Amino acid sequence: MNDRKLHVIEKAHQLFLDKGFQATSIQDILEYSGISKGTFYNYFSSKNELLMSIFKTLHKKMEDERNKLLIGQDPSSLEVFTQQIELQMNMNRTNKLVALFEEVLVSNDPELKQFIKEGQLRMVDWIFNRFIEIFGEDKKPYLLDCAVMFLGILHHNVKYYTKFFEFSSSINPVVRYSVERIRKVVEEVSSADEYLLKPELIENRFKQTDHRNVHILCKSILTLKKSIQQESQNDCMDLLDFIQEEMVHSKKPRKFLIDSALNTLRSCISFLDAKEFENLEMLVSACFKQPEEEPV
């Protein structure tokens, strides 16, 4: 993403927080960010698309930071998961995303409401797959329920904790308390052999890729970015960003575009970690492998 487009996104984010999304006009955005109407429509087809770009930009930044916490760590560690959740909650607070989410959800805009709901489901999906890494495949039948319950426990605990204490207070105790509660819940529901939501409900919705492979893929892309030493290699950065965006956020990742990006990156191999690039290619291939069809 070029610097000017990012500048517009940052300025619009501030305006939406100050005035509200609905009350902010495109003319307000033009004046506040210092761009022309033509430039705006070169970047975004509508104010809705601009808001979605804000969410995507912030989510990508959070995702990169979240993945950094896993580098060199055991994915089954509850401590690492706790750190990931705390980081995400703090970034949401810093960027005041809850206020934007709430305004969208009470609006009558079906496009934005669907976008937010899809993002919420992807969060459930991420937690579900992290829980498989943490608690093991044998607990999988119960972990979609537990992912949903964890988000409910966490969000309500944070909501009421901040009502009783200063908003600036650390949420670390809340996150740790919520993680410990869900650990007990996983033990209880698996012992009782009871579940409400079958894992297939979330797996079928995001069945295009193996999400545990996508999770590792993000770490691989982050490693490749760090291996780029020359600032002039912005094209390589953009291609890596595109692959991650397409693989993680697209409902139906376009394999032909990702293959094209990988082919272009091969010409930059002298600027990249060759071994890690080979690893990335294998991960992309694994993500697109479809499960074998069951016999009729």
C-alpha positions as CSV (number, residue, x, y, z in Angstrom):
1,M,0.0,0.0,0.0
2,N,1.5,3.4,-1.0
3,D,2.1,6.1,1.6
4,R,-0.6,8.4,0.3
5,K,-3.3,5.8,0.4
6,L,-2.3,4.9,3.9
7,H,-2.3,8.6,4.8
8,V,-6.0,8.9,3.7
9,I,-6.9,5.7,5.7
10,E,-5.3,7.2,8.8
11,K,-7.0,10.6,8.4
12,A,-10.4,9.0,7.7
13,H,-10.0,6.7,10.7
14,Q,-9.5,9.8,12.9
15,L,-12.5,11.6,11.3
16,F,-14.8,8.6,11.8
17,L,-13.8,8.5,15.5
18,D,-14.3,12.3,16.0
19,K,-17.5,12.7,14.0
20,G,-18.9,9.2,13.5
21,F,-18.9,7.2,10.3
22,Q,-22.4,8.2,9.2
23,A,-21.9,11.9,10.0
24,T,-18.6,12.1,8.0
25,S,-19.0,13.0,4.3
26,I,-16.6,12.2,1.5
27,Q,-16.0,16.0,1.2
28,D,-14.9,16.0,4.9
29,I,-12.4,13.3,4.1
30,L,-11.1,15.2,1.1
31,E,-10.5,18.3,3.1
32,Y,-9.0,16.6,6.1
33,S,-6.6,14.5,4.1
34,G,-5.8,17.1,1.5
35,I,-6.6,15.0,-1.6
36,S,-8.8,15.5,-4.6
37,K,-12.1,13.7,-5.3
38,G,-10.4,11.9,-8.3
39,T,-7.6,10.6,-6.0
40,F,-10.1,9.4,-3.5
41,Y,-12.0,7.4,-6.1
42,N,-8.7,6.1,-7.5
43,Y,-8.2,4.4,-4.1
44,F,-11.8,3.6,-3.0
45,S,-15.0,3.1,-4.8
46,S,-17.1,4.4,-1.8
47,K,-17.0,5.5,1.8
48,N,-17.9,1.9,2.8
49,E,-14.8,0.6,1.0
50,L,-12.7,3.1,2.8
51,L,-14.0,2.0,6.2
52,M,-13.4,-1.7,5.2
53,S,-9.8,-0.7,4.2
54,I,-9.4,0.8,7.7
55,F,-10.4,-2.4,9.3
56,K,-8.3,-4.5,7.0
57,T,-5.2,-2.3,7.5
58,L,-5.5,-2.4,11.3
59,H,-6.2,-6.2,11.3
60,K,-3.2,-6.9,9.1
61,K,-1.0,-4.9,11.5
62,M,-2.4,-6.8,14.4
63,E,-2.1,-10.1,12.7
64,D,1.6,-9.4,11.9
65,E,2.3,-8.5,15.6
66,R,0.3,-11.5,16.8
67,N,2.3,-13.9,14.5
68,K,5.6,-12.4,15.8
69,L,4.7,-13.7,19.2
70,L,4.7,-17.3,17.9
71,I,8.2,-17.1,16.3
72,G,10.4,-19.6,18.0
73,Q,7.6,-20.5,20.5
74,D,5.6,-23.6,21.1
75,P,2.1,-23.1,19.5
76,S,0.5,-25.2,22.3
77,S,1.6,-22.7,24.9
78,L,-1.3,-21.1,26.7
79,E,1.1,-18.3,27.8
80,V,1.7,-17.4,24.1
81,F,-2.0,-17.5,23.4
82,T,-2.6,-15.2,26.4
83,Q,-0.1,-12.7,25.0
84,Q,-1.7,-12.8,21.5
85,I,-5.1,-12.1,22.9
86,E,-3.8,-9.3,25.2
87,L,-2.0,-7.7,22.2
88,Q,-5.2,-7.8,20.1
89,M,-7.4,-6.4,22.8
90,N,-4.9,-3.6,23.5
91,M,-4.7,-2.7,19.8
92,N,-8.5,-2.6,19.5
93,R,-8.6,-0.3,22.5
94,T,-5.8,2.0,21.1
95,N,-7.5,2.3,17.7
96,K,-11.0,2.5,19.4
97,L,-12.4,-0.1,17.1
98,V,-15.3,-1.0,19.3
99,A,-16.9,2.4,18.7
100,L,-16.7,1.9,14.9
101,F,-18.0,-1.7,15.2
102,E,-21.0,-0.6,17.2
103,E,-21.9,2.2,14.8
104,V,-21.7,-0.2,11.8
105,L,-23.8,-2.9,13.6
106,V,-26.6,-0.6,14.5
107,S,-26.7,0.9,11.0
108,N,-28.9,-0.3,8.2
109,D,-26.1,-0.9,5.8
110,P,-26.1,-4.6,4.8
111,E,-22.7,-4.5,3.1
112,L,-20.9,-3.2,6.2
113,K,-22.9,-5.4,8.6
114,Q,-22.0,-8.5,6.6
115,F,-18.3,-7.4,6.5
116,I,-18.2,-7.1,10.3
117,K,-20.0,-10.4,10.8
118,E,-17.6,-12.1,8.5
119,G,-14.7,-10.7,10.5
120,Q,-16.3,-11.9,13.7
121,L,-16.6,-15.4,12.3
122,R,-13.0,-15.3,11.2
123,M,-12.0,-14.5,14.7
124,V,-13.9,-17.5,16.0
125,D,-12.2,-19.6,13.3
126,W,-8.7,-18.4,14.4
127,I,-9.4,-19.1,18.1
128,F,-10.9,-22.5,17.2
129,N,-7.7,-23.5,15.3
130,R,-5.4,-22.1,18.0
131,F,-7.4,-24.2,20.5
132,I,-6.7,-27.3,18.4
133,E,-3.0,-26.5,18.6
134,I,-3.2,-25.9,22.4
135,F,-5.6,-28.6,23.5
136,G,-5.0,-31.3,20.9
137,E,-7.0,-32.9,18.1
138,D,-8.8,-35.2,20.5
139,K,-10.6,-32.2,21.9
140,K,-11.6,-30.9,18.5
141,P,-15.3,-31.8,18.7
142,Y,-15.7,-29.4,21.6
143,L,-13.5,-26.6,20.6
144,L,-15.8,-24.6,18.3
145,D,-18.2,-24.3,21.3
146,C,-15.2,-23.3,23.5
147,A,-14.0,-20.7,21.0
148,V,-17.5,-19.0,21.0
149,M,-17.7,-19.2,24.8
150,F,-14.2,-17.8,25.2
151,L,-15.0,-14.7,23.2
152,G,-18.2,-14.2,25.3
153,I,-16.3,-14.6,28.6
154,L,-13.5,-12.3,27.4
155,H,-15.6,-9.5,26.0
156,H,-18.0,-9.4,28.9
157,N,-15.2,-9.5,31.5
158,V,-13.4,-6.7,29.7
159,K,-16.6,-4.6,29.4
160,Y,-17.5,-4.8,33.1
161,Y,-13.8,-4.7,34.3
162,T,-13.4,-1.3,32.6
163,K,-16.6,0.0,34.2
164,F,-15.3,-0.6,37.7
165,F,-11.7,0.4,37.0
166,E,-10.0,3.1,35.0
167,F,-10.2,2.5,31.2
168,S,-6.4,2.8,31.1
169,S,-6.0,0.0,33.5
170,S,-4.1,-3.1,32.2
171,I,-6.4,-5.8,30.9
172,N,-3.8,-8.4,31.5
173,P,-5.6,-9.8,34.6
174,V,-8.8,-10.0,32.6
175,V,-7.2,-11.9,29.8
176,R,-5.4,-14.3,32.1
177,Y,-8.6,-14.9,34.1
178,S,-10.6,-15.6,30.9
179,V,-8.0,-17.9,29.5
180,E,-7.9,-19.9,32.7
181,R,-11.7,-20.2,32.8
182,I,-11.8,-21.5,29.2
183,R,-9.1,-24.1,30.1
184,K,-11.4,-25.4,32.8
185,V,-14.4,-25.3,30.4
186,V,-12.5,-27.4,27.8
187,E,-11.7,-30.0,30.4
188,E,-15.4,-30.1,31.6
189,V,-17.1,-30.3,28.2
190,S,-14.7,-32.9,26.9
191,S,-15.2,-35.0,30.0
192,A,-19.0,-34.7,29.6
193,D,-18.7,-35.4,25.9
194,E,-21.2,-32.6,25.1
195,Y,-21.1,-30.0,22.4
196,L,-23.6,-27.6,20.7
197,L,-21.8,-26.5,17.5
198,K,-20.0,-29.1,15.3
199,P,-16.6,-28.0,14.1
200,E,-17.7,-28.7,10.5
201,L,-19.8,-25.5,10.7
202,I,-16.8,-23.3,10.8
203,E,-14.6,-25.6,8.7
204,N,-17.1,-25.7,5.9
205,R,-17.5,-22.0,5.9
206,F,-13.7,-21.5,5.5
207,K,-13.0,-24.8,3.7
208,Q,-11.0,-23.3,0.9
209,T,-7.8,-23.5,2.8
210,D,-6.2,-25.4,5.7
211,H,-6.2,-22.6,8.3
212,R,-3.5,-24.1,10.4
213,N,-1.2,-24.0,7.3
214,V,-2.4,-20.4,6.7
215,H,-1.4,-19.6,10.3
216,I,2.2,-20.9,9.6
217,L,2.1,-19.2,6.2
218,C,1.8,-15.8,7.9
219,K,4.8,-16.5,10.0
220,S,6.8,-17.5,6.9
221,I,5.8,-14.2,5.1
222,L,6.9,-12.2,8.2
223,T,10.3,-14.0,8.1
224,L,10.7,-13.2,4.4
225,K,9.9,-9.6,5.0
226,K,12.6,-9.4,7.7
227,S,15.1,-11.0,5.2
228,I,14.7,-8.1,2.8
229,Q,17.6,-5.8,3.5
230,Q,17.3,-3.1,0.8
231,E,14.6,-0.4,1.1
232,S,14.4,-0.3,-2.7
233,Q,12.7,-3.7,-2.7
234,N,9.2,-2.3,-2.0
235,D,7.8,-4.4,-4.8
236,C,8.8,-7.6,-2.9
237,M,7.0,-6.3,0.2
238,D,3.9,-5.5,-1.8
239,L,3.8,-8.9,-3.3
240,L,4.2,-10.6,0.1
241,D,1.4,-8.4,1.4
242,F,-0.8,-9.4,-1.5
243,I,-0.2,-13.1,-0.9
244,Q,-1.1,-12.8,2.8
245,E,-4.2,-10.6,2.1
246,E,-5.4,-13.1,-0.6
247,M,-4.8,-16.2,1.4
248,V,-6.1,-15.0,4.8
249,H,-8.8,-12.5,4.0
250,S,-10.3,-13.6,0.7
251,K,-13.3,-15.9,1.0
252,K,-12.1,-17.7,-2.2
253,P,-8.3,-17.1,-2.7
254,R,-7.5,-16.8,-6.3
255,K,-4.7,-19.4,-6.9
256,F,-3.8,-18.0,-10.3
257,L,-3.0,-14.6,-8.9
258,I,-1.0,-16.0,-6.0
259,D,1.0,-18.2,-8.4
260,S,1.7,-15.1,-10.5
261,A,2.9,-13.2,-7.4
262,L,5.2,-16.1,-6.4
263,N,6.6,-16.3,-10.0
264,T,7.4,-12.6,-9.8
265,L,9.0,-13.0,-6.4
266,R,11.4,-15.6,-7.8
267,S,13.0,-12.8,-9.8
268,C,13.8,-11.1,-6.4
269,I,15.2,-14.3,-4.9
270,S,18.6,-12.6,-4.4
271,F,16.9,-10.3,-1.9
272,L,15.0,-13.0,-0.1
273,D,15.8,-15.9,2.2
274,A,15.8,-18.6,-0.5
275,K,15.1,-21.5,1.9
276,E,12.2,-19.6,3.5
277,F,10.8,-18.7,0.0
278,E,10.8,-22.4,-0.8
279,N,9.0,-23.1,2.4
280,L,6.4,-20.4,1.5
281,E,5.7,-22.1,-1.9
282,M,5.1,-25.4,-0.1
283,L,2.8,-23.8,2.4
284,V,0.8,-22.1,-0.3
285,S,0.5,-25.4,-2.2
286,A,-0.6,-27.2,1.0
287,C,-3.3,-24.6,1.6
288,F,-4.9,-25.2,-1.8
289,K,-4.9,-29.0,-1.5
290,Q,-8.4,-30.1,-1.3
291,P,-9.3,-33.1,1.0
292,E,-9.9,-36.3,-0.8
293,E,-13.5,-36.9,-1.7
294,E,-15.3,-39.4,0.4
295,P,-16.7,-42.5,-1.4
296,V,-20.3,-42.2,-2.3
